[in-house]
Amino acid sequence: MTEAAPQITYADFEKVDIRVGCITRAEPYPEARKPAIKLWLDFGPEIGEKRSSAQITKHYAPEELIGRQVLAVVNFPARQIGKMISEVLVLGLPDATGEVVLIGPGHDVPLGGKMF
């Protein structure tokens, strides 16, 4: 278990823009250093479609991710991940063995909704 991070203010928290998006496309990413899946996510008309790469192959196959709503940080700078540019950071939690489990709402919510 990881120790809690130092306290921050609510203003600090508000700087991290976490939104809900829907996975519209997912493909294996064999060029990645560690097994990963390329994701295309729709965040609604305000933000649009963004791309990401996630090391989620232990619990998910690309075809079962389509239509799933997940949370992602949308205001980090784009980053080169292998041969692709990742535009958002899809969020997850470690399971008992450290493998990623995606975070998403328990019910369908409007795309682009901001976490608070």
N, CA, C and O atoms as a DFTB+ gen file, in Angstrom:
464 C
 N C O
     1  1       0.845      -1.178       0.000
     2  2       0.000       0.000       0.000
     3  2       0.891       1.243       0.000
     4  3       1.908       1.291       0.693
     5  1       0.505       2.223      -0.768
     6  2       1.255       3.472      -0.866
     7  2       0.786       4.451       0.202
     8  3      -0.402       4.530       0.512
     9  1       1.736       5.193       0.757
    10  2       1.385       6.221       1.744
    11  2       0.576       7.321       1.095
    12  3       0.680       7.557      -0.109
    13  1      -0.231       7.990       1.897
    14  2      -1.010       9.128       1.396
    15  2      -0.051      10.258       1.016
    16  3       0.975      10.470       1.663
    17  1      -0.410      10.971      -0.041
    18  2       0.400      12.109      -0.494
    19  2       0.202      13.284       0.467
    20  3      -0.753      13.299       1.243
    21  1       1.103      14.265       0.415
    22  2       0.928      15.448       1.261
    23  2      -0.396      16.146       0.953
    24  3      -0.907      16.058      -0.164
    25  1      -0.943      16.833       1.943
    26  2      -2.196      17.557       1.761
    27  2      -2.057      18.637       0.694
    28  3      -1.009      19.266       0.547
    29  1      -3.146      18.832      -0.043
    30  2      -3.230      19.910      -1.021
    31  2      -4.495      20.707      -0.720
    32  3      -5.326      20.295       0.089
    33  1      -4.624      21.836      -1.375
    34  2      -5.835      22.636      -1.207
    35  2      -6.864      22.205      -2.246
    36  3      -6.537      21.517      -3.213
    37  1      -8.116      22.621      -2.032
    38  2      -9.154      22.334      -3.020
    39  2      -8.805      23.017      -4.346
    40  3      -9.096      22.483      -5.416
    41  1      -8.187      24.189      -4.275
    42  2      -7.767      24.893      -5.498
    43  2      -6.761      24.053      -6.284
    44  3      -6.790      24.046      -7.515
    45  1      -5.868      23.344      -5.583
    46  2      -4.918      22.451      -6.261
    47  2      -5.670      21.334      -6.979
    48  3      -5.377      21.023      -8.134
    49  1      -6.643      20.730      -6.288
    50  2      -7.448      19.652      -6.863
    51  2      -8.180      20.131      -8.111
    52  3      -8.260      19.403      -9.101
    53  1      -8.715      21.349      -8.072
    54  2      -9.472      21.877      -9.213
    55  2      -8.618      22.046     -10.465
    56  3      -9.159      22.131     -11.568
    57  1      -7.311      22.094     -10.319
    58  2      -6.419      22.241     -11.479
    59  2      -6.350      20.967     -12.315
    60  3      -6.038      21.015     -13.505
    61  1      -6.641      19.829     -11.691
    62  2      -6.621      18.556     -12.419
    63  2      -8.006      18.350     -13.021
    64  3      -8.989      18.191     -12.298
    65  1      -8.075      18.354     -14.343
    66  2      -9.351      18.247     -15.053
    67  2      -9.619      16.784     -15.392
    68  3      -9.099      16.257     -16.375
    69  1     -10.443      16.132     -14.560
    70  2     -10.783      14.722     -14.743
    71  2     -12.189      14.654     -15.326
    72  3     -13.146      15.140     -14.722
    73  1     -12.307      14.047     -16.502
    74  2     -13.583      13.969     -17.227
    75  2     -13.927      12.533     -17.563
    76  3     -13.068      11.652     -17.574
    77  1     -15.204      12.318     -17.837
    78  2     -15.654      11.000     -18.271
    79  2     -15.679      10.967     -19.801
    80  3     -16.177      11.880     -20.460
    81  1     -15.128       9.886     -20.334
    82  2     -15.145       9.666     -21.769
    83  2     -15.595       8.253     -22.066
    84  3     -15.558       7.379     -21.200
    85  1     -16.017       8.041     -23.288
    86  2     -16.465       6.720     -23.728
    87  2     -15.445       6.172     -24.725
    88  3     -15.071       6.854     -25.678
    89  1     -15.004       4.952     -24.500
    90  2     -14.051       4.322     -25.416
    91  2     -14.800       3.956     -26.697
    92  3     -15.740       3.161     -26.676
    93  1     -14.367       4.547     -27.811
    94  2     -15.016       4.309     -29.099
    95  2     -14.232       3.332     -29.972
    96  3     -14.781       2.732     -30.896
    97  1     -12.952       3.182     -29.672
    98  2     -12.091       2.300     -30.461
    99  2     -10.960       1.840     -29.558
   100  3     -10.481       2.607     -28.723
   101  1     -10.529       0.597     -29.717
   102  2      -9.423       0.040     -28.939
   103  2      -8.688      -0.979     -29.791
   104  3      -9.302      -1.812     -30.458
   105  1      -7.357      -0.900     -29.759
   106  2      -6.531      -1.808     -30.555
   107  2      -5.332      -2.258     -29.741
   108  3      -4.845      -1.509     -28.894
   109  1      -4.848      -3.472     -29.984
   110  2      -3.598      -3.891     -29.343
   111  2      -2.481      -2.913     -29.727
   112  3      -2.505      -2.328     -30.810
   113  1      -1.515      -2.743     -28.840
   114  2      -0.387      -1.849     -29.102
   115  2       0.911      -2.641     -28.939
   116  3       1.625      -2.466     -27.952
   117  1       1.221      -3.521     -29.915
   118  2       2.384      -4.399     -29.791
   119  2       3.723      -3.658     -29.786
   120  3       4.727      -4.206     -29.331
   121  1       3.747      -2.427     -30.284
   122  2       5.007      -1.667     -30.323
   123  2       5.397      -1.097     -28.961
   124  3       6.534      -0.660     -28.783
   125  1       4.482      -1.093     -28.003
   126  2       4.764      -0.543     -26.676
   127  2       5.784      -1.415     -25.944
   128  3       5.873      -2.618     -26.194
   129  1       6.558      -0.798     -25.035
   130  2       7.554      -1.550     -24.259
   131  2       6.901      -2.620     -23.389
   132  3       7.403      -3.741     -23.300
   133  1       5.781      -2.278     -22.746
   134  2       5.011      -3.228     -21.949
   135  2       3.674      -3.434     -22.647
   136  3       3.196      -2.525     -23.326
   137  1       3.056      -4.605     -22.499
   138  2       1.770      -4.846     -23.175
   139  2       0.764      -3.731     -22.881
   140  3       0.541      -3.368     -21.726
   141  1       0.165      -3.198     -23.943
   142  2      -0.749      -2.066     -23.802
   143  2      -1.828      -2.127     -24.872
   144  3      -1.771      -2.925     -25.808
   145  1      -2.812      -1.254     -24.695
   146  2      -3.903      -1.121     -25.655
   147  2      -4.024       0.351     -26.024
   148  3      -4.021       1.218     -25.149
   149  1      -4.133       0.636     -27.341
   150  2      -4.402       2.000     -27.815
   151  2      -5.891       2.266     -27.658
   152  3      -6.723       1.423     -27.991
   153  1      -6.216       3.450     -27.146
   154  2      -7.616       3.811     -26.919
   155  2      -7.960       5.118     -27.612
   156  3      -7.145       6.039     -27.663
   157  1      -9.180       5.190     -28.149
   158  2      -9.760       6.426     -28.662
   159  2     -10.987       6.686     -27.795
   160  3     -11.850       5.819     -27.656
   161  1     -11.063       7.880     -27.214
   162  2     -12.130       8.197     -26.273
   163  2     -12.885       9.434     -26.710
   164  3     -12.291      10.427     -27.130
   165  1     -14.204       9.362     -26.606
   166  2     -15.070      10.496     -26.923
   167  2     -15.444      11.185     -25.616
   168  3     -16.052      10.580     -24.734
   169  1     -15.069      12.474     -25.503
   170  2     -15.374      13.265     -24.316
   171  2     -16.495      14.266     -24.578
   172  3     -16.654      15.228     -23.826
   173  1     -17.263      14.052     -25.626
   174  2     -18.372      14.952     -25.934
   175  2     -17.920      16.138     -26.764
   176  3     -16.735      16.272     -27.071
   177  1     -18.876      17.013     -27.134
   178  2     -18.584      18.098     -28.073
   179  2     -17.590      19.139     -27.557
   180  3     -16.881      19.746     -28.359
   181  1     -17.519      19.360     -26.266
   182  2     -16.632      20.393     -25.729
   183  2     -15.152      20.017     -25.872
   184  3     -14.322      20.866     -26.197
   185  1     -14.829      18.749     -25.629
   186  2     -13.432      18.289     -25.661
   187  2     -13.144      17.468     -26.907
   188  3     -12.046      17.549     -27.458
   189  1     -14.112      16.679     -27.359
   190  2     -13.944      15.875     -28.566
   191  2     -13.260      14.548     -28.306
   192  3     -13.221      14.067     -27.174
   193  1     -12.719      13.958     -29.369
   194  2     -12.056      12.662     -29.285
   195  2     -10.581      12.849     -28.937
   196  3      -9.913      13.734     -29.472
   197  1     -10.091      12.020     -28.050
   198  2      -8.685      12.031     -27.644
   199  2      -8.161      10.610     -27.670
   200  3      -8.926       9.648     -27.606
   201  1      -6.833      10.492     -27.767
   202  2      -6.188       9.178     -27.806
   203  2      -5.367       8.939     -26.552
   204  3      -4.901       9.875     -25.904
   205  1      -5.201       7.665     -26.226
   206  2      -4.381       7.293     -25.080
   207  2      -3.846       5.887     -25.285
   208  3      -4.266       5.168     -26.191
   209  1      -2.925       5.519     -24.437
   210  2      -2.391       4.163     -24.389
   211  2      -2.449       3.730     -22.934
   212  3      -2.113       4.509     -22.043
   213  1      -2.872       2.492     -22.683
   214  2      -2.999       2.028     -21.307
   215  2      -2.499       0.592     -21.175
   216  3      -2.760      -0.251     -22.033
   217  1      -1.782       0.330     -20.096
   218  2      -1.277      -1.011     -19.801
   219  2      -2.350      -1.772     -19.025
   220  3      -2.251      -1.964     -17.814
   221  1      -3.369      -2.193     -19.753
   222  2      -4.546      -2.803     -19.138
   223  2      -4.852      -4.198     -19.702
   224  3      -5.982      -4.677     -19.607
   225  1      -3.848      -4.836     -20.283
   226  2      -4.084      -6.099     -20.997
   227  2      -4.381      -7.290     -20.093
   228  3      -4.879      -8.303     -20.584
   229  1      -4.101      -7.216     -18.812
   230  2      -4.374      -8.348     -17.914
   231  2      -5.867      -8.528     -17.662
   232  3      -6.340      -9.654     -17.512
   233  1      -6.614      -7.419     -17.615
   234  2      -8.038      -7.492     -17.300
   235  2      -8.960      -7.192     -18.483
   236  3     -10.163      -7.441     -18.405
   237  1      -8.405      -6.658     -19.580
   238  2      -9.272      -6.191     -20.665
   239  2      -8.736      -6.622     -22.024
   240  3      -7.528      -6.648     -22.256
   241  1      -9.664      -6.960     -22.913
   242  2      -9.361      -7.191     -24.329
   243  2      -9.918      -5.991     -25.091
   244  3     -10.945      -5.440     -24.694
   245  1      -9.267      -5.575     -26.175
   246  2      -9.722      -4.383     -26.888
   247  2     -11.207      -4.388     -27.224
   248  3     -11.885      -3.378     -27.034
   249  1     -11.726      -5.515     -27.722
   250  2     -13.124      -5.548     -28.172
   251  2     -14.127      -5.359     -27.030
   252  3     -15.239      -4.889     -27.270
   253  1     -13.761      -5.713     -25.799
   254  2     -14.703      -5.549     -24.684
   255  2     -14.692      -4.148     -24.087
   256  3     -15.516      -3.833     -23.227
   257  1     -13.769      -3.308     -24.534
   258  2     -13.677      -1.943     -24.000
   259  2     -14.603      -0.956     -24.713
   260  3     -14.937       0.091     -24.157
   261  1     -15.015      -1.279     -25.931
   262  2     -15.847      -0.376     -26.722
   263  2     -17.158      -0.089     -25.971
   264  3     -17.859      -1.001     -25.532
   265  1     -17.457       1.196     -25.843
   266  2     -18.683       1.616     -25.168
   267  2     -18.532       1.829     -23.671
   268  3     -19.464       2.307     -23.023
   269  1     -17.395       1.490     -23.115
   270  2     -17.172       1.639     -21.670
   271  2     -16.839       3.093     -21.331
   272  3     -16.021       3.720     -22.004
   273  1     -17.470       3.621     -20.294
   274  2     -17.149       4.966     -19.810
   275  2     -16.033       4.860     -18.769
   276  3     -16.082       4.022     -17.869
   277  1     -15.022       5.730     -18.910
   278  2     -13.872       5.751     -18.005
   279  2     -13.534       7.195     -17.649
   280  3     -13.944       8.135     -18.331
   281  1     -12.783       7.344     -16.573
   282  2     -12.300       8.670     -16.175
   283  2     -10.892       8.868     -16.694
   284  3     -10.096       7.931     -16.746
   285  1     -10.588      10.119     -17.082
   286  2      -9.260      10.442     -17.590
   287  2      -8.916      11.889     -17.268
   288  3      -9.792      12.752     -17.204
   289  1      -7.624      12.138     -17.067
   290  2      -7.131      13.501     -16.918
   291  2      -6.972      14.052     -18.328
   292  3      -6.249      13.487     -19.148
   293  1      -7.659      15.168     -18.605
   294  2      -7.648      15.710     -19.966
   295  2      -6.779      16.963     -20.113
   296  3      -6.664      17.498     -21.215
   297  1      -6.165      17.441     -19.020
   298  2      -5.380      18.671     -19.151
   299  2      -3.894      18.487     -18.872
   300  3      -3.210      19.452     -18.532
   301  1      -3.376      17.258     -19.011
   302  2      -1.929      17.064     -19.030
   303  2      -1.444      17.345     -20.448
   304  3      -2.217      17.196     -21.394
   305  1      -0.185      17.748     -20.620
   306  2       0.342      17.908     -21.981
   307  2       0.383      16.556     -22.702
   308  3       0.571      15.517     -22.069
   309  1       0.209      16.575     -24.007
   310  2       0.320      15.353     -24.807
   311  2       1.719      14.776     -24.617
   312  3       2.683      15.505     -24.384
   313  1       1.808      13.439     -24.723
   314  2       3.070      12.767     -24.445
   315  2       3.304      11.644     -25.445
   316  3       2.377      10.913     -25.793
   317  1       4.527      11.510     -25.899
   318  2       4.891      10.437     -26.832
   319  2       4.999       9.125     -26.066
   320  3       5.794       9.013     -25.133
   321  1       4.201       8.132     -26.456
   322  2       4.258       6.790     -25.875
   323  2       4.560       5.843     -27.029
   324  3       3.663       5.464     -27.781
   325  1       5.819       5.467     -27.164
   326  2       6.207       4.661     -28.314
   327  2       6.009       5.466     -29.584
   328  3       6.537       6.570     -29.713
   329  1       5.237       4.907     -30.537
   330  2       5.016       5.585     -31.816
   331  2       3.767       6.452     -31.821
   332  3       3.461       7.072     -32.839
   333  1       3.037       6.513     -30.710
   334  2       1.808       7.305     -30.706
   335  2       1.901       8.456     -29.714
   336  3       2.724       8.441     -28.799
   337  1       1.053       9.440     -29.907
   338  2       0.920      10.556     -28.979
   339  2      -0.280      10.270     -28.085
   340  3      -1.391      10.065     -28.572
   341  1      -0.050      10.256     -26.775
   342  2      -1.125      10.074     -25.809
   343  2      -1.597      11.460     -25.371
   344  3      -0.805      12.276     -24.901
   345  1      -2.887      11.713     -25.530
   346  2      -3.433      13.039     -25.247
   347  2      -4.110      13.147     -23.891
   348  3      -4.295      14.252     -23.382
   349  1      -4.483      12.019     -23.297
   350  2      -5.132      11.997     -21.987
   351  2      -4.559      10.844     -21.170
   352  3      -4.008       9.892     -21.723
   353  1      -4.696      10.939     -19.848
   354  2      -4.280       9.864     -18.955
   355  2      -5.523       9.166     -18.418
   356  3      -6.253       9.721     -17.597
   357  1      -5.755       7.943     -18.890
   358  2      -6.882       7.146     -18.421
   359  2      -6.540       6.661     -17.014
   360  3      -5.423       6.209     -16.761
   361  1      -7.509       6.758     -16.100
   362  2      -7.251       6.465     -14.694
   363  2      -7.649       5.049     -14.306
   364  3      -8.619       4.495     -14.822
   365  1      -6.885       4.478     -13.390
   366  2      -7.165       3.151     -12.892
   367  2      -6.625       2.973     -11.489
   368  3      -5.947       3.846     -10.946
   369  1      -6.936       1.834     -10.919
   370  2      -6.459       1.455      -9.591
   371  2      -5.781       0.095      -9.698
   372  3      -6.149      -0.705     -10.559
   373  1      -4.786      -0.190      -8.830
   374  2      -4.158      -1.512      -8.874
   375  2      -5.026      -2.558      -8.181
   376  3      -5.626      -2.302      -7.137
   377  1      -5.076      -3.744      -8.788
   378  2      -5.732      -4.856      -8.099
   379  2      -4.735      -5.443      -7.092
   380  3      -3.684      -4.847      -6.854
   381  1      -5.043      -6.585      -6.506
   382  2      -4.186      -7.183      -5.475
   383  2      -2.796      -7.546      -5.988
   384  3      -1.857      -7.662      -5.201
   385  1      -2.656      -7.726      -7.313
   386  2      -1.343      -8.066      -7.878
   387  2      -0.687      -6.890      -8.591
   388  3       0.369      -7.051      -9.202
   389  1      -1.302      -5.700      -8.519
   390  2      -0.722      -4.509      -9.134
   391  2      -1.172      -4.244     -10.554
   392  3      -0.694      -3.298     -11.181
   393  1      -2.086      -5.059     -11.085
   394  2      -2.581      -4.858     -12.444
   395  2      -3.669      -3.788     -12.446
   396  3      -4.413      -3.651     -11.474
   397  1      -3.760      -3.033     -13.537
   398  2      -4.668      -1.895     -13.611
   399  2      -6.122      -2.313     -13.804
   400  3      -6.444      -3.139     -14.658
   401  1      -6.990      -1.715     -12.984
   402  2      -8.442      -1.825     -13.117
   403  2      -8.942      -0.416     -13.414
   404  3      -8.700       0.504     -12.633
   405  1      -9.634      -0.240     -14.527
   406  2     -10.102       1.080     -14.942
   407  2     -11.133       1.657     -13.973
   408  3     -11.892       0.923     -13.340
   409  1     -11.141       2.990     -13.873
   410  2     -12.104       3.703     -13.039
   411  2     -13.151       4.328     -13.953
   412  3     -12.813       4.962     -14.953
   413  1     -14.412       4.148     -13.609
   414  2     -15.499       4.746     -14.376
   415  2     -16.723       4.910     -13.502
   416  3     -16.766       4.395     -12.385
   417  1     -17.718       5.622     -14.000
   418  2     -18.939       5.811     -13.219
   419  2     -19.718       4.496     -13.098
   420  3     -19.590       3.603     -13.936
   421  1     -20.519       4.401     -12.048
   422  2     -21.347       3.220     -11.839
   423  2     -22.589       3.201     -12.712
   424  3     -23.214       2.153     -12.873
   425  1     -22.954       4.342     -13.279
   426  2     -24.098       4.487     -14.187
   427  2     -23.647       5.351     -15.353
   428  3     -22.690       6.114     -15.223
   429  1     -24.327       5.240     -16.499
   430  2     -23.991       6.112     -17.619
   431  2     -24.226       7.560     -17.235
   432  3     -25.237       7.902     -16.621
   433  1     -23.277       8.402     -17.605
   434  2     -23.363       9.837     -17.358
   435  2     -23.043      10.567     -18.647
   436  3     -22.454       9.971     -19.549
   437  1     -23.414      11.856     -18.771
   438  2     -23.106      12.597     -20.004
   439  2     -21.591      12.672     -20.242
   440  3     -20.811      12.898     -19.317
   441  1     -21.205      12.479     -21.493
   442  2     -19.782      12.533     -21.861
   443  2     -19.220      13.916     -21.572
   444  3     -19.882      14.934     -21.775
   445  1     -17.983      13.924     -21.095
   446  2     -17.298      15.183     -20.794
   447  2     -17.572      15.704     -19.398
   448  3     -17.008      16.723     -19.000
   449  1     -18.440      15.017     -18.636
   450  2     -18.727      15.463     -17.284
   451  2     -17.458      15.516     -16.446
   452  3     -16.628      14.608     -16.506
   453  1     -17.311      16.582     -15.664
   454  2     -16.120      16.785     -14.856
   455  2     -16.306      16.184     -13.459
   456  3     -17.332      16.380     -12.807
   457  1     -15.282      15.449     -13.027
   458  2     -15.311      14.882     -11.677
   459  2     -15.149      15.994     -10.652
   460  3     -14.341      16.905     -10.829
   461  1     -15.926      15.908      -9.579
   462  2     -15.790      16.868      -8.484
   463  2     -15.901      16.167      -7.163
   464  3     -15.812      16.807      -6.115
